Amino acid sequence: MRVERKSLADARFYNRAFFLFTGGFIAGLILIYAGWERLVGGSAFLDLMSLQRIGTLEPDRMRLLLYCLKERFRPAVLLVLLAVAGAGSLAVCLYLVWSGFCAGVVLSVLSLRYGIRGVLLFAGGIFPQALFLVPAYLMLFRWCVISRRMGGGGGNYRPELLNKSGKLLLALAFLAAGCVVEGYLNPILLKWVFRLF
């Protein structure tokens, strides 16, 4: 019975996460498609010249790895701190909507500028690291949502971290693995994709 209840709660959580991300994604698409000329049309945002310049770069893999670690762990640490402070659910909701919105904006700009090549570039920008980063963030989001503040009277609160620390460490390990893949394997894939431009 307890296992069934946990499975149902997990399913509800992942459904909500999907709808929040999708809602932000659709909002990003609508914004760009509705205001293309005014917002992006004449700008240099992801234009051909900037893409060709990026495509000719030879990244320093170690420096790229360090950059990825900083960019991925900064929001993760912020989410953990907000969860410890009791605002985990709100922080996760905002992060999901914002991530979906940004993905929708970038994908719509790339697809409007370059068609199928833009979609391939978008996919090349997130794979194969997404195979690690998506599960990592989902585990982290789940941890943030189920980590409740506990305590007795008199405001002596403490987060329920001890029995959930293993899940948090697993999420962070997946996040680190995703950063390694992003720093060392993703540039190889992107090199192939940039040949289309």
C-alpha positions in Angstrom: 0.0 0.0 0.0 2.8 2.4 0.9 4.7 1.5 -2.3 1.5 2.2 -4.3 1.1 5.5 -2.6 4.7 6.5 -3.3 4.3 5.4 -7.0 1.2 7.5 -7.3 2.9 10.5 -5.7 5.9 10.1 -8.0 3.6 9.9 -11.1 1.8 13.1 -10.0 5.1 14.9 -9.5 6.4 14.0 -12.9 3.1 14.9 -14.6 3.2 18.3 -12.9 6.9 18.8 -13.8 6.0 17.9 -17.5 3.1 20.4 -17.6 5.1 23.2 -16.0 8.0 22.8 -18.4 5.6 22.4 -21.4 3.7 25.5 -20.4 6.9 27.5 -20.3 8.0 26.0 -23.6 4.7 26.9 -25.3 4.9 30.4 -23.9 8.4 30.8 -25.4 7.2 29.5 -28.8 4.2 31.9 -28.8 6.3 34.9 -27.8 8.8 34.4 -30.7 6.2 33.4 -33.3 3.9 36.2 -32.4 6.6 38.9 -32.1 9.3 37.7 -34.6 9.8 40.9 -36.5 9.8 43.1 -33.4 11.8 40.9 -31.1 14.3 38.9 -33.2 13.9 39.7 -36.9 16.6 42.4 -37.2 18.8 41.2 -34.3 22.0 39.2 -34.4 20.6 36.7 -31.9 21.6 33.2 -33.3 22.2 34.7 -36.8 24.3 32.9 -39.4 27.4 35.0 -38.8 27.5 34.2 -35.0 26.8 30.5 -35.6 29.6 30.3 -38.2 32.0 32.0 -35.8 31.0 29.6 -33.0 31.4 26.6 -35.4 35.0 27.5 -36.1 36.0 27.6 -32.4 38.1 24.8 -31.0 37.1 24.7 -27.3 39.5 24.1 -24.4 37.8 20.9 -23.1 39.0 21.4 -19.5 37.9 25.0 -19.4 34.6 24.1 -21.0 34.1 21.3 -18.4 34.7 23.8 -15.6 32.3 26.3 -17.2 29.6 23.5 -17.4 30.1 22.5 -13.8 29.7 26.1 -12.7 26.6 26.7 -14.9 24.9 23.4 -13.8 25.8 23.4 -10.1 24.9 27.0 -9.5 21.2 26.5 -9.9 21.4 23.1 -8.3 22.9 24.6 -5.1 20.4 27.4 -5.2 17.5 24.9 -5.4 18.9 22.9 -2.5 19.3 26.0 -0.3 15.7 27.1 -1.1 14.5 23.6 -0.3 16.3 23.7 3.0 14.6 27.1 3.6 11.2 25.5 2.9 10.6 27.0 -0.5 11.6 23.9 -2.6 8.3 23.5 -4.4 8.0 27.1 -5.4 11.7 27.2 -6.6 11.2 24.0 -8.7 8.0 25.3 -10.3 9.7 28.6 -11.3 12.8 26.8 -12.5 10.7 24.4 -14.7 8.6 27.2 -16.2 11.7 29.3 -16.9 13.7 26.4 -18.4 10.8 25.5 -20.6 10.4 29.2 -21.7 14.1 29.5 -22.6 14.0 26.2 -24.5 10.9 27.4 -26.4 12.6 30.7 -27.3 15.8 29.2 -28.6 14.1 26.4 -30.5 11.7 28.7 -32.2 14.4 31.2 -33.2 16.6 28.4 -34.6 13.7 26.8 -36.5 12.4 30.1 -37.9 15.9 31.1 -39.0 17.2 27.8 -40.4 14.3 25.3 -40.6 15.2 21.7 -40.0 18.9 22.6 -39.7 17.9 24.8 -36.7 16.1 21.9 -35.0 19.1 19.7 -35.6 21.4 22.3 -34.1 19.1 22.6 -31.0 19.2 18.8 -30.6 23.0 18.8 -31.1 23.3 21.4 -28.4 21.6 19.3 -25.7 22.7 15.8 -26.6 24.2 13.5 -25.3 24.5 15.3 -22.0 20.7 15.5 -21.7 20.7 11.8 -21.0 22.4 12.6 -17.7 21.2 16.1 -17.0 17.5 15.4 -17.3 17.4 12.5 -14.8 19.7 14.5 -12.5 17.5 17.5 -12.5 14.3 15.4 -12.1 15.9 13.7 -9.1 17.0 17.0 -7.7 13.5 18.5 -8.2 11.9 15.5 -6.5 14.3 15.9 -3.6 13.5 19.6 -3.3 9.8 19.0 -3.3 9.7 16.1 -0.7 12.3 17.7 1.6 10.0 19.2 4.3 11.0 21.3 7.2 10.5 19.5 10.5 10.8 20.4 14.1 9.0 20.9 17.3 7.5 24.0 18.8 9.4 27.2 19.4 10.6 27.5 15.8 13.3 24.9 16.2 13.0 23.7 12.6 15.4 21.5 10.7 15.2 20.0 7.2 14.6 16.3 6.8 17.9 15.7 5.0 19.5 12.6 6.6 17.3 9.9 5.0 17.2 11.8 1.7 20.9 12.7 1.4 21.6 9.6 -0.7 19.1 10.7 -3.4 20.6 14.1 -3.4 24.1 12.8 -3.8 22.9 10.5 -6.7 21.3 13.5 -8.4 24.6 15.5 -8.0 26.6 12.6 -9.3 24.4 12.4 -12.4 24.8 16.2 -12.8 28.6 15.9 -12.7 28.5 13.1 -15.2 26.4 15.3 -17.5 28.9 18.1 -17.2 31.7 15.7 -18.2 29.7 14.5 -21.3 28.9 18.2 -22.1 32.5 19.3 -21.9 34.1 16.4 -23.8 31.6 14.6 -26.0 29.1 17.3 -27.0 31.6 19.5 -28.9 32.4 16.5 -31.1 28.7 16.2 -32.0 28.3 19.9 -32.5 31.2 20.0 -34.9 29.3 17.7 -37.2 26.1 19.7 -36.9 27.9 23.0 -37.6 28.9 21.6 -41.0 25.3 22.1 -42.1 25.9 25.9 -41.8 
